[in-house]
């Protein structure tokens, strides 16, 4: 679906909700909803939403690790795995 085809006014959503949901679910289309000519919301299928959330979480972890490294707040990999093994043994 081309971008201009994916922009729908809120009145269209109200009148065609089940059709839009079916199209979004079946074809993985994203719909932009407008109100008074201004983009206000995006509707996307659940799988795409979950993938996007996972991607954002990974990017956040990467940014956090980059900041930690810049502060010198990290361990050598051998020490990190040694600590993990120790914690596992403690809990068993």
N, C-alpha and C positions, 0 to 999 in steps of 0.2 A: 504494500500500500504506500503510495506516495504521500509525502508530508502534508500537502494541501488537502488530501483526501482524509487524513486522520484528524483534522481539526473539525470539531462539531460543537454547535451551540448547546447550552444546557437544555434548551427546549427539545432538541433532537434526542438527547439522552433520556429525558423524561418520556418521550413518545416511543422510543425504540430500545429501551433498556435491555430487554432479554435478547434481542437481535445483536446488539453491540457486545454484550457479555459473551454470547456464543462465538461471535467473530473473533473477539480478543482471545478467547480460550483456544479455539480451533487453529487460528492462524498466527498466534503470537503477535498480533498487532497492538500497537500502543495508540491510544486515542487521547487527544488534547481537547479538554472541555473549556469552552469560552463562556464568559458571562459579560454581557454588555460589550461584546467585541474584544474583550481582553482575556488572554489565557489565564485560567484559574486553577486547573487540576489536570492530572494525567491519570489515565486508567491503563493498567497493564496486567497481563496474566500473572498468576501467582508464581509460577516457575521462574519467570523473568525477574520478578520482584525479589524472590529468594536469592537468585544468583547475584543480583545487584547488591543486596545487603551483604552477602558473603564477600564480594569483591571489595566493598567499602570497608568491611572489617579487616581484611587482609592489608589494605592500604593504610589503615589506621595503625595496625601493628607494625608495619614497615616504618612508618613515620616515627612511632614511639621508639623503635629499636635504633633508628638513626640518631635520635636525640640522646638516647642512653649512651650510645657509643661515643658521641661527641663529648659527653660529660665524663667519659671514662668509667661509666657504670656498667661494667660487663666482666665476665669471667672467661678464661681460656676454655675451649671446648672440652678438653680432658677433665678439667675441674667441674664443669657444669654436669657432665655425664656421671662423674663420680658422685657428686651430690645427689643426683637423681637416683642412682642405684642405692645409695645409703638410705634415702627416704623410703624407697620401696621396701627395703629390708626391715625398716623400723615398723612399718604398717602390717607386716605379715608375721 
